[in-house]
Amino acid sequence: MQRISTDEGLTQGSVTKIVQDDLGFIWVGTYQGLNRYDGYQVAAFAGEYMLDQRQITFMTKTSDGKIFVSTEFSGAYFINPKTLSVEKVYSGKLTPEDVYFSPILALEEDDNHFFFAINQHLYSYHKQTKKFLHEFSIDKQDDFIRALALHDNFLYIGTTAGLFSKNLVDDHVSRIELADENKLNNDNKNAKFLHLDPQLGLLVGTVEGMYNIPFNADKLLAVDKTKLLVPELNIWDFASSKFGEYIVTEKGLFEFNRETLSAEFILSYEQSKFLMTDNTIVDVMIDKTGLLWLASRSQGVFTWSTLARRFKHIESTSTSGNVNNSVWAVLQDSENIIWIGTENGMLKYNQLTNSISPYLVNDDIKAFHGEHAVYGIAQAEIEPSERFLWLMKYRGLALFDKNQR
């Protein structure tokens, strides 16, 4: 991992959000100012409203390519990346008489409106008239809205008190339970991240696990078929691209496998050269080159290349410890099973389950070296089709039946 910190010009080490604009520039929000990175150096960005001195609470890119920036105590803004002009759209207070500021914590949009999450309230903001309209509120004052997602005239609202849906046609609001009543707690109903996926439906990240609500035949969300995909972890953010899919948590970075619907640990901050003890990654962004940008709570922004995952080490083991890792031959069959010929027998590798099974292995450590080697593997065109393999072994050619050990 590489790091961009205050030593490189970042205004502060506590990073809240990272966004890349359409020109390629990286915008980094911190507790003490907004920053812009051009690939060579990072510089504080002030604009017309001293944004380099503001506490940035939330950022995102809108459909027209602008950068939306919300601050803790001075309202919210749209930044045009091409002209670097700044437009203030929200004062930071719901009414002029309010004593406290109420920052925007999440944003969603359709063709005509932005939807803003402001504390425990949801407001729509008309793009043409620039008028605010109240849409929804949570009953408890201590709760607040953390995430929004829009699908087919339904606005899904992730809050500290649970997940809700609002029908934008008839204004009906429903609560969506992610788990059975006897399994619900304050953590697994605290929905802090929402992402709509064409294949998996609505992904919901909570303080205790990631859930998915799949689509039904009518492409509506089937809330009665909600499943827990990734248990226990505190899900801060999720990023999906052609370079892979990644989850950031309090324990570090995980890669999400949609074939097995599981998460595999990749790395944590404490494994880096920077001697960190807090592994929480609060935000993740994958840029156009496949570089992951990871936000830390005290040490700035870390970058890690997804190309580091281009190669995966498959290492064989056995109860006797006598399976050999010297590979002579590899064959992938029609079921995507990988057959590996080694110095001591053959291995069957299942990519979906990440499991390895040894075949024709000799556990006698005093055996003649290479006597049980498999030097070549080929598909045998013998009925039933795809059942047999030809193996080139030390003592000649052998026919191997996949259905037997």
N, C-alpha and C positions, 0 to 999 in steps of 0.2 A: 504494500500500500504506500501511496504518496500522500502528502498532507499540504493543505493551504491553510495557514494560521495567521495570527497577528504578526508573526515574523515576516510574512510575505505581503502584509498590507491589509489583511482582513480587519474590519473595524472592531470585531469582538469574537471570542472563541465559542460562545454559545450559539449554535446554528439552529434555526427553526425551519427553514424551507429552502429548497434549491430548484430553480426552473431554468430551462434553456429556451431562448427565444428563436424565432424562425431564421434569424441571421446567424445563429450559432453561439451567441454570447451566453454566458452562464451568469445568472442572477442568484446571489446568496443573501438570504435574510438572516440577521442575527438579533440578539437582544439589544444591540447598540448600533444599529445602522444597516443600510442596504449597500450591497457591493455588486460590482460588475466585473466579470473576468473575461478577457479577450483571447485566452489561450497562452498568453505570455506573462501577463501581470494582472493583479487584482487591484481595483481602485474603488474607493468609496463613491457612491452615487447620491448626490444631494437633490438634484432637480430644483424646482421652484419652492419646495416645501421642506428643505433641510432633512430629507429622508436618510441622510448619512448619520443622523443623530437620533433617529426614532427606533423604538422597540418594535421589530417586525414580528407579527404574530402569524401571518398567513400570506401565501403567494400562490398564484396559479396563472396559466396562460389561457386566455379566452379564445373563442372560435375565430375572432378577427385578428389574432396574433398579438394582441396587447398583453402586457403584464399587469395583473391585478395585484396590488399590494395593500394589505391591511396592517395597521399599526395598533399598538395597545392604547395609546393616549392621544392620538391626533387624527383619527379617521382613516379613510380608505381612498385609494387612488388607482387610476389607470395610467400606465406608462406606454407611450408609443416607442417601440425599440428603434424605429427608423429615424425619427426626429428627436427622440429623447424628451419630448414634451410630456408634462404631467398634468392630469385632470383630477381634481378632487371631487369625489362623488358622495362622500359621507363624512359628516363632521366628527363622528365618534360618539355622539350622544343621540339617544332616541328622541329626546325632547330637549329644548334649550334649558329647561328648568332642572334637568338631571344633575345630581351632584357627581356621580361617577361616570366614567367612560365605559362604553360597551363595544368592544371590537368585533369585527366580522371574522368568524372562525371557519367558515366554509362557504363555497360558492358552487352553484349549478346554473345552467342556462338553457333556454330554448330559443326559438327564432325571435321572440318579442321581449323576453324578460330575462333578467338575472334573478336568481333566488339567493338571498343572503341569510346566513345563520348568524344571529346576533344574540349572544347569551342564550337564554331559553326560548327565544322567539325566532320565527321564520318570517321574512318579508320578501315580497316580490318587488322588483325595481324595473319599471318599464323603460326600455332602451330609447324610445323616442321622446316620451313626455318627461322622463326622469323623475317619476313620481313613485314613492314607496307605498306599499299596501300590505297590511298585516295579513298573514296567511295561517299561522299556527303558533301555539305556545305550549310548553310543558307546564304542568300544574305547579311543580315544586320550584321554588326560587333558587335553590342550591344546584339544581341540575342545569345542563346546557347542551346545545346541539354541537356535535363534533364533525359530522360528515353528511353529504347530500349526494343523491344519485337519481337521475330522471330516466324513466322508461315507460313509453306508451301511455302518456298522460297520468302516470303515477309518479309522485315524488317520494322517494324513500329517504327517511330522516333518521340518521344515527345519532343517538343521544346517550348521555350518561345514565339515563333511566330506561334505556331499551331502544328497540327499532320500531319505527312507525312508518306507515304509508299514507299519503294524502292523495285522493283522487282529484285531479285538477279540473275535472268536468263538473262533478257535483259537490266537491269540497268535503267529502266524507273522509274521516281519519280513522285508521285502524292500527292497533298494536300488533306487531309480529313477534311471537315468542320463538327464540332460537333453539331452546331446549325444553325438555319436559319440566313441569313445574317443580318436581322434586330435585331436579338438577340445577335449577336456576340459582344464581347468586349475584352479588353486586358486580363481580368482575366479568362474567360471561354474558351479561346483558348490557354492559358498557360498550356500546358500538362506536368505535373511533375511526373506522375506515370503511368505505364502500367503493366497490368497483364492479361495473357491469361487464361481463365477459360473454361473447357470442355463444360459446360452447357450454360454459359452466353456470351461466345465469348471474345472480348477484352474489359477489363475494363480500362477506362481512367480517371485518377484523375487530376483535374485541380485546379487552385486557386479559382474557383467558381463552384464547383459541380463535381460529378462523373457520367460519361456516360458509356454506354455499346454499343458495335457494335456486334450484334449477328451473328452467323454462318448461312449461307444459306444451302440449301439441299446438295450442293457439299462440305460442310465444309470449304467454303471460307467466309470471313467476308463480310457481307451485309452492306456496308457503308451507303446505302440509308435508312436503318432502325435504325439508331442510336437513342438512347433514353437517356434522362436525368433520372438517378436513384436517386441520392441524390443531391438536389439543394443547392446552396448557400455556403455550407461548403468548406473551403480550405483543400483539401485532400492531406495530406503529405505521407501517406503510407497505405497499406492494407495487412493483413495477414490472410491466410486461412489454417485451419487444422481440424483434427477430434475433436478438442476442441472448435471449433467455428470459426466465421469469424469476423474480427474486422477492423475498420477504425480509423485512428488517424488524428486529425484535430487541428485547432487553438482554438477550444472550448473543446478539450479533447478527450476521448475515446468513440467510438460508436460501437455497435454490428450490423453487417449487416445481415438482414433476406432475404435469397434468395427466400423464398416463397412469401413474400409481396413486395420484391424488395425495401426495405426501411431500414433506419438506426435508431436504438434506442440508445439514450444517456445512457452511463454507468457511467462514472465518470470523474472528472477533478482534476487537481493538487490542486486547491484552496480548495477542499473538504478534503484534507489530513491534517495530523497533522503538515505538514512542512511549513505552512503559506506562500504559494506561490501565486503570482498574475498572472503569465504568464502561461496560460493553454495549450500552444502550445506543441504538441507531434510530434517531427520531424521524428521519426522512431519507428516501432514496430516489435517485433520478438516473436514468440511463440516457447518455447523450447520443448524438448521431453517429459516433464512431464506435459505440459499444463500451464506453467507459462508464463505470458506475461511480456516482457521486453520493457519498454517505455523510450524513450530518451527525456531528457529535454534540454532546451537551456542554463541553468545556474546551475542547481542543481543536475547533475549526472543522474544515471539510476534508474528508479523506477520499481518495480516488483509487479504484481497483479495476483492472481491465478484465472484461468477460473472456478475453482470449486466453486467459490463464486456465480456463476450463475446457480449452480445445482438446486436451489430452486427459484421459482418465486412467489411472493406474489400476489394472485388474490383477490382483495378487491371489494366488491359489493357496489354500491351506487344507490340511487333513488331520484326522485324529492322531495319526502316527507322525505327522510332520514330514513325510517322505514324498509329498507331491512336489514335482520339479517345475520351476518357472522358466526354464529354457524352452522357448517356443520355436517349433519347426514348421508348423502348418496351421492355417486358420480357414474355416469354412462357415459361412452364414447360410442356413437353410431357409426354406420357404416360410417357416414359422418364426423367422428372425432369431432363432437360437444360434448361438455362436459355439462351434466345436473347435477346440484348440488342441493341437498335437504337441506334446512336450517330450522332454528327455525321459520321462517316466510316466507313460500312459496318456490318457486323453481327458480333457475337461469339457464339461457342458456348462455354458454360461448363459443364464436367462437375464436379458437386459431389463425386463419389466420388474422382476423381483430382486435383481442384483444378486442372485444366488449362483454358486458354483458347485457342481457335482463332479467328482472324479470317477473315471472309468479305466479299467485295465491297468490300474496302478499296482505296483509291487511294493509292499511295505518292508521288504527285506533289505536292510541298509547295506548288507554284504553282497547283494546281487551284482552280477556283471554289469558294468557301466554301459548304458545304451541298449541293453537287451530288451527293455520294455518301451523303447522310444517309438513314437508315432511320427514318421517323417513326412507323410502326405495324407490328405483327406479329400475324397471326392464323392459326389452324390452318385449312388448306384441306381441305374435305370432298371430296377427290378420291382415287379408288382408285389405287394401294394406300393404304389408310388410314394416316394419321399420317406420310406421306412428304413432303407438300408444305406450304409455308407461303405465305401471302399477305403481301407486303411493300408498305407504302405508302412510296414513294420521291419524290424531288424531281420526277421527270418522270412520275409516275403510279403505277399499280398493277403489281406484278411477281409472278410465281409462282416460288418458290424450291424447288429439289429438295434435300432434306437429304443425299442420296447423292452430290452433286457439289459441288465447290468453286466 
